[in-house]
């Protein structure tokens, strides 16, 4: 992954739960810079800091593809979704960034937005996709662990994102490589667990996703 901290809602013991990633400061920025190709550093820095004006300038001066992987297969759109900067996401999509670009773990930008609980970005991505077929594909894309965007939102217990995804057609019965449905990734007896369990119960077994 492109930043330190948790991905897919997983954390090491002793790590706090203030956000989907740990804040990157000081020497950590230098470490990131060393991992990013020089011609992509302006894009990465702007995306990570949420500076939309700097991102616009970097895009204007970028001679490659907007979907060039910058680190660990992440595109700039992945980073903007991971860090939760809606204006940067809007600019990148308006400039033609691919919603379905996959990182090294098979995750698309929507996975990152859902893991972080960024409701405004999730809603914007769904609206921007336009085509029902595109939305359906994104909702069903799985990463290396078989997690859909709904799995990511469930693990982080992001209720508003979960409601959005379910309304858009996400399957509450799809299992990951460990055989877990989204509800099984949430803490029992929470509202998130209740919503996902009720949604799964309303889906006929005949259309259960494997």
C-alpha positions in Angstrom: 0.0 0.0 0.0 1.1 3.6 -0.5 0.8 4.8 3.1 1.6 3.4 6.5 -1.3 2.4 8.7 -4.2 0.0 8.0 -5.6 -1.2 4.7 -8.8 -3.1 4.5 -9.7 -1.9 8.0 -7.0 -4.1 9.6 -4.8 -2.7 12.4 -1.8 -3.9 14.3 -2.2 -4.4 18.1 -1.9 -1.2 20.0 -2.8 1.0 17.0 -5.5 3.5 17.7 -8.6 3.8 15.6 -8.8 7.5 14.9 -8.8 7.0 11.1 -8.3 4.7 8.1 -4.5 5.5 8.2 -1.9 7.2 10.4 -1.0 10.7 9.6 2.2 11.0 7.6 4.5 13.7 8.7 8.2 14.8 8.7 10.6 12.0 7.8 7.7 9.8 6.6 7.1 12.2 3.7 10.8 11.8 2.8 10.4 8.0 2.8 7.4 8.2 0.5 9.3 10.6 -1.8 12.1 8.0 -2.2 9.6 5.4 -3.3 7.8 7.6 -5.9 9.3 8.1 -9.4 10.5 11.7 -9.6 8.2 12.7 -12.4 5.2 11.6 -10.3 6.1 13.3 -7.0 4.3 16.5 -7.6 1.1 14.5 -8.3 1.5 12.4 -5.2 2.3 15.3 -2.9 -0.7 17.2 -4.0 -3.0 14.2 -3.7 -1.7 13.3 -0.2 -2.1 16.8 1.1 -5.4 17.5 -0.6 -4.1 20.6 -2.4 -6.4 20.7 -5.4 -4.7 23.7 -7.0 -1.3 22.0 -6.8 -2.9 18.9 -8.2 -4.3 20.8 -11.1 -0.9 22.3 -11.9 0.8 18.9 -11.6 -1.7 17.4 -14.0 -1.2 20.3 -16.4 2.6 19.6 -16.3 2.3 15.8 -16.4 3.2 14.2 -19.7 2.2 10.6 -18.9 -1.1 9.0 -18.1 -3.3 10.1 -15.3 -3.6 6.5 -14.4 0.1 5.8 -14.0 0.8 3.8 -10.9 2.6 6.0 -8.4 3.4 3.4 -5.6 2.3 -0.2 -4.9 0.1 0.0 -8.0 -1.9 2.9 -6.5 -2.9 5.7 -8.9 -3.4 9.3 -7.8 -7.1 8.6 -7.7 -6.5 5.8 -5.2 -4.5 8.2 -3.0 -7.1 10.9 -3.1 -9.8 8.4 -2.1 -7.5 6.9 0.6 -6.9 10.3 2.1 -10.4 11.4 1.7 -10.1 14.6 -0.4 -13.3 15.0 -2.5 -12.1 18.0 -4.5 -9.1 16.1 -5.7 -11.3 13.1 -6.6 -13.6 15.4 -8.5 -10.7 17.0 -10.4 -9.1 13.6 -11.3 -12.4 12.1 -12.6 -13.1 15.2 -14.6 -9.7 14.8 -16.1 -10.4 11.2 -17.1 -9.0 9.1 -14.3 -10.1 5.5 -14.5 -12.6 4.5 -11.7 -11.7 0.8 -12.2 -7.9 1.0 -12.0 -6.5 -1.7 -9.7 -3.6 -1.5 -7.3 -1.2 -4.4 -6.5 -3.8 -5.9 -4.2 -6.6 -5.7 -6.8 -8.4 -2.9 -5.1 -10.0 0.0 -7.0 -10.4 3.6 -5.7 -13.9 2.8 -4.3 -12.3 0.2 -2.0 -10.1 2.9 -0.5 -13.0 5.4 -0.1 -15.1 2.8 1.6 -12.4 1.7 3.9 -12.0 5.2 5.1 -15.7 5.8 5.5 -15.7 8.8 3.1 -19.4 9.0 2.3 -19.2 12.0 0.1 -16.5 10.4 -2.1 -18.4 7.1 -2.3 -21.6 9.0 -3.3 -19.7 11.0 -5.9 -18.0 8.0 -7.5 -21.4 6.2 -7.8 -23.0 9.2 -9.3 -20.1 9.9 -11.6 -20.0 6.3 -12.9 -23.3 7.0 -14.6 -23.7 3.6 -16.2 -25.5 1.0 -14.0 -23.2 -1.6 -15.5 -20.1 0.3 -14.3 -21.6 0.7 -10.8 -22.4 -3.0 -10.7 -18.8 -3.9 -11.7 -17.3 -1.7 -9.1 -19.5 -3.0 -6.3 -18.5 -6.6 -7.2 -14.8 -6.1 -7.8 -12.8 -8.0 -5.2 -9.3 -7.4 -3.9 -6.6 -10.1 -3.2 -8.6 -11.1 -0.1 -11.8 -11.4 -1.9 -13.2 -8.2 -0.3 -15.7 -6.1 -2.1 -16.1 -2.4 -1.3 -18.9 -3.4 1.1 -16.6 -5.7 3.0 -14.2 -2.7 3.5 -17.0 -0.5 4.7 -18.3 -3.2 7.0 -14.9 -3.8 8.6 -14.6 -0.2 9.3 -18.2 -0.1 10.5 -19.0 2.9 8.3 -22.8 2.8 8.5 -23.6 5.7 6.1 -21.3 4.2 3.4 -22.9 0.8 3.9 -26.3 2.2 3.4 -25.1 3.9 0.2 -23.6 0.7 -1.2 -26.6 -1.4 -0.4 -28.9 1.1 -2.0 -26.7 1.0 -5.1 -27.0 -2.8 -5.3 -24.0 -4.1 -3.4 -24.4 -7.8 -2.3 -24.6 -8.3 1.5 -24.1 -12.1 0.9 -20.9 -12.1 -1.1 -18.1 -13.9 0.7 -14.4 -13.2 0.7 -11.6 -15.8 0.5 -12.1 -16.5 4.2 -15.8 -17.3 3.6 -16.9 -14.1 5.4 -19.8 -12.0 4.4 -19.7 -8.2 5.2 -21.9 -8.7 8.3 -19.4 -11.2 9.7 -16.7 -8.5 9.6 -18.7 -6.1 11.8 -19.0 -6.4 15.6 -22.1 -8.3 16.6 -25.1 -6.5 18.0 -24.0 -3.2 16.5 -26.3 -1.2 14.1 -23.9 -2.0 11.3 -24.3 -5.7 12.0 -28.1 -5.4 12.2 -28.3 -3.5 8.9 -26.1 -5.9 7.0 -27.8 -9.0 8.5 -31.2 -7.7 7.6 -30.1 -6.9 4.1 -28.7 -10.4 3.7 -31.9 -11.9 5.0 -33.9 -10.0 2.4 -31.9 -11.5 -0.5 -33.3 -14.9 -1.8 -30.9 -17.8 -1.5 -31.3 -18.4 -5.2 -29.2 -15.3 -6.0 -26.7 -15.8 -3.3 -23.2 -14.7 -4.5 -20.3 -17.0 -3.9 
